Amino acid sequence: MKLNKSNANCRVRRYLLIFTALSLLLLPLSLIYLVWNEQLQKIKGYEINNETGLSLIPDYAVQSLSEEEMQEMSVRMEARLNRLKDKCSEFGLDVLGQDSWHTPNTWEFLVNKKYHIIWCNVFKAASSSWMFNFNVLAGYTPSYLLKTKKILLNLARERYPRVTLQELHEAQNDSITFIIARNPFERLLSAYRDKIVFALPYSFHDKLGRSIVRTYRKKPKLISRAGTTKYPSFPEFVHWLLDQVKRGNYIDMHFVSATSFCTPCLIRFDMILKFESLAEDQLYLIEKTGLQRVIAPVWRNMGKGDRKTQELQQQFYSQLTKQEMMELYEYYRFDFDLFDYDIKEYLQFARSDELAGAVASGV
């Protein structure tokens, strides 16, 4: 019995020695890994903030505006907010009601309480760039975000739960709330090309496009503008969208009016950035929020096909008649008016209604 007990004690001591040896071996390896990882981030242009764990942009790479430029930007932002307030009052959009135009919508707000910044994500208005930024603020490293196959919106929602109107109001007390506006017709065309023309095979939007083709390709008004592609032509897509609006159907978040989506007349915004002047606007926002060393003002997903915006606008909108364009404008008119955009340029592109009618009749 004594021999067995002695053997057992020997085994215990042996295991303790092995465990101690492994601990002594793994501890320095762990430290080496942590140091190596920090150095790797620095090599890629980042440092690690020991308090927050965020990757920081080195001082030499930080972009900033001069004091004079900051003052000019302040005047610009104030003018945009004043216009928004005036137009909201003019159209009665600041009055609560039962439809989507008069009901506060918090669905697509991302609230970062730690850094006191709130964004209503208007899809196809620099949304890829700022989704990346908000994921960085949520703790994901830039290197991970650049290599992951996961959808950035899904990653963001893991750390930014949707908020109620009351929760949003409470967060706004010590935060800057902003929206990025874009010319509604330019935004719509970008969404059409990204989600319909270049839809991933078998995706939701690929199936939607095929459904539109089946329904609209043989309609008399559209047959001359149909094309032979598997995806709907721009006029077919526009007719489908207008029918959804007329029927009161749900409008896809990539195509929906920004006014209906973010309800800026019912929810307070502190800044309105614009897609056309985003380079300056986002620098101003980043400085006002004190995030110069965390967020890099970089544009991502600048569009597919590498075509100039002006050329694309003319190519696609010249396929619409003035009547079709005005019906489309009627849906997006608040986006045009609230954010100071004009339809006149597009009307110059439109084909005459008489020409479209003659072609459809076979004349």
N, C-alpha and C positions, 0 to 999 in steps of 0.2 A: 504493500500500500504506500509506504514511504517513497519507494522508487517511482511509482506512478505519479505521486504528487510532485516529486522533484522534476520529472519529465514535463509535467503540465506547466510548472513555473518557468522552466527553461523556454518552452514554446511561447509563453506570454512575453517574456523578456525579449525573445527573438523578434516577435511581431512589433513590439514597441521600438526596438532598434531600427527595424526596417521602416516603420512609419516616420520615425524621427529623421532618418537619412533621406527619405523621399521629400519630406517637408523642407529640409535644408536645401535640397536640390531644386525643388519647384519654386520656392520663394524668389531666389535670384532670377530664375527664368521669367517669372511673372513680372518682376520689376523691369527686366530687360525688354519685355514685350510692351509694357506701358510707355517706357522711354522711347522705344522704336516707333510706336504708333504716334506719339506726340511729334517726334522728329519728321515722320512721314507727312503729317498734316502741315508742318512748317514748310517742307519741301514743296508741297502743292500750293503754297501761298497762304496757309492758315496757321494760326496759333490756337491753343486751347485755353479758354477762360476757366480757371480753376474753381470759380464760384458757380458758374452756370453750366459748365461742360460744353458750351457752344464753341464751334470753330470760329476764330476771329480773323478778320482780314487785317493784314499788317498795315501799320500806319502809312507806309509809303504808297500803298495801293488804294487808299481811301479817296474817293471822289467827293468833292464838296463844292458848294456855291459861295461866291463872295458875299460880303455883307450887303453890297448894293443889289446883287442878284436876289438875295433873300427878301429884300424889301420889295423889289419888283414882283416877285412871286407872291408875296403876301397880298399885294394889290390885285393881282390876277385872280387869286383864289377868292378874295372878297367879292369881286365882280361876278364871278360864276355863281357864288352862293346867293347873291342879291337877285340875280336873274332867275335862279331856281325858285326863290321865295315868291317873286312877283308872278311868274308864270303859273306856279302852283295855285296861287290865289285867283288868277285870271280864269283858269280852267276849272276851278272848284275841286281840284285834286287834293286839297288839304282838309277836306271835309270827309268824315267817316261815312261809309256806306256799305252796301251788301256785295258789290261786285269786286273783282280783283284789283281795279284801279283805286278803290277807296277803302281797302282792307289792308292794314299793315302786314307785310310778309317778311318773316324773319328766317325763312327756310335756308337761304344760301349765305347767311352771315357767318363769318368765322371770327370768333372772339378770343383774342389772346390777352388774358388778364395780367399775365406776368409782365408783358412789355407794353401793355396799355394801347393796343392797336386793334381796330376792328375793320373788317373789309366785307363789303357785299360783292360777291364774286359774279360779275357779269361775264358769262362765257363768250369767248371770241373777242374779248377786250383786254388783251395782255393777261389773260387768266392763267396761262401756263407759267408765265414768269412769276406772278405773285403767289400762285399755288406752291411753287418751289420755295419762295421766300417764307411763306407761312409754315411750311414743313420744316425749314431750317429753324425758325423760331420755336417750333414744337419739340426740337431736340434731335431731329434727324441730321446726320452729317451731309454736307454737300457731295462728298464722294459716294456715299450710299445712294443718294437720290439720283445721281447721274448714272449709276450702273443698275439700279433695280428695275425689274420688269413690272413691278406693281404700279397700278394707276395712282398718280399723285393725289387725286381727289379722295380716293379710298384711304390712303395713308393719312391724309389730313383729318378725315372724319373719325379715325381711331383716337385722335387726341383733341379734336374740336367737336364736341357733341353739339347738336342743334339746340338753339336756345329759344325760350319763350320771349314774348314781347317784354314782360317785366324784367326778366334776366338781362335782356339786351339793354334796357333803359338803365338798369343798375350798373352795368359794365361801362356804359357811356359816360358816367359821372367823372371818371378819371382817365378816359381813353380818347384817342383820335379815331373817328369813324370816317372812312373814305370809300369812294366809288370811282371806277374808271369808266368814263364815257367814250363812246366811239360812234362815228357816223353810222346811223342805223342801216342804211343800204350797204355800206361797206362791210359792216359787221355781218349782215345777212348773207352776202355773197361769200365771205370768208367761211361762214358756217356751212353753206351749201357745198362749197368745194371740199372742205375738210371732212364733213360728215356724210355727204351724199356721193360726190364724184370720187373721192378717195376713201370711201368706206372700206373697212377691213372685211374680207370675205366672211360671210355667215354672221356678221355682227348685227346688232339691232338695226343700225342705220342702213346696212346693206339690204336687209329684208324690207325695211321701209321703202327704200328706193325702188326695189322691184315691185312692190305693191303699188306705188305711184304710177309706174310705167304701165302696169296692167289696167289701171283705172283710167288714165288720162291720155295714153298714147294715141288712141283712135278718135278722140274728140275732134269734131270739125274745126273748132277754133285753133286747135293746137297741131293738127296733123302736118301742116307745112313747116312747123318749127320743132318737130319731134326728134329728128335725128335717128340714128340706128344703135345707139349705145345701150348697154344693159341698165344704166342708171338714167333717171329722168333728166330731160333737158331743163334748162333754167325756167322757161315758161311753164312747163309741166309742173315743176316744183312750186312755182309761185301760185299757180291755180290751186294746187293741193293745199298750200298754206292758207290762202284766202278762204277756201271752203271750210277749213278747220275753224277759222275766226268767225265766219258767218254762222256756223253751227254751234258755236260756243264750246267747242271741244278743247281738251288740254293741248297746250302748245309746248312742244319740246323746249327744254331749257336753253338750247343753243340758238333757237329761233325766236323765242318769246321777247316781247318788248321789255327793255330794261326798266321802264317806268312801272310796269306791272310787276316785274320780278323783284325789284328792290324797294318799291314804293317810297321814293325819296321825298315825296310831299308829306308823308305821314311819319317818317322816321328821320331824326336829325342826322345830317351829315356835316362834318367839319371841313372836309376837303373834297373837291371834285377834280380828279386828275383826268386828262384827256389823252387818248391814244395818239393823237397827232403831235402832242408836245410832251410825250411821256418821259423823254430823256431828262428834261428839266423838272417836270412835275414830280417825278418820283424821287429825284435828288432832294427836293424841298421837303417832301414827306419824310424821307429817311432822316434828314437832319432834325426836323421838328420832333421826331420820336426818339432821337438819340441812338439810332441803330446803325450809324455809319460803319462800324467795324463788324457788323453782323450780316447786313444785307448788302449785296453787290447789285447795283442797278444794271442788270444784264437782261436783255430780251431773249426769250426762248420761244421756240416753235413759231418762227416768223412767217409761216405759211408754206404751202406745198406747191411745187411747180415752178418756183423761182420766176414769177412774172411780176412786172411792175404793177402796182395797185391801179394807177390811172388807166393803163391799157386794159386791165381786167374789167374795170368798171364799165368802160365803153363797150367792150366785147360782149358782155353778158346783158347789160341793161338795154343795149340797142335791140335786143331780141323781144323786148316788151313793148306793148302799145302804150300810148299815153293814158288810156283808161285803166289798163292793168297797173301801171305805175302809180296812178292816183289812188287806186283802191289799196295798193300796198302802203302808200304814204298815209292813208287814213288810219291804218292800224298803228303805224309807227309815229304818228304826228306828234305825240307828246314827247317822245325821245328827241325828235327834231327840235321842237320848241324849247323844252326845258334846258337842253344842253347846247343850244345855239348852233344848229346845223341847218342847211338849206337844200331844198330839192331842185332848185332851178337848173343846176348843172346836169342833173340826171334827165330832166325833161328834154334837154337838148339832144340826148342820146336816143330818145324813144322813137319808135317807128309810128307812122300815122295809123290811126284806127281804120281809115278807109282802105289802106293798103292791105292790112291784115284781113279785113272783111272780104276784099276782092279775091285774095289768095285762097281763103277758106271756101269761097263759093266756086272756085275753079275758073274765075274770069281771067 
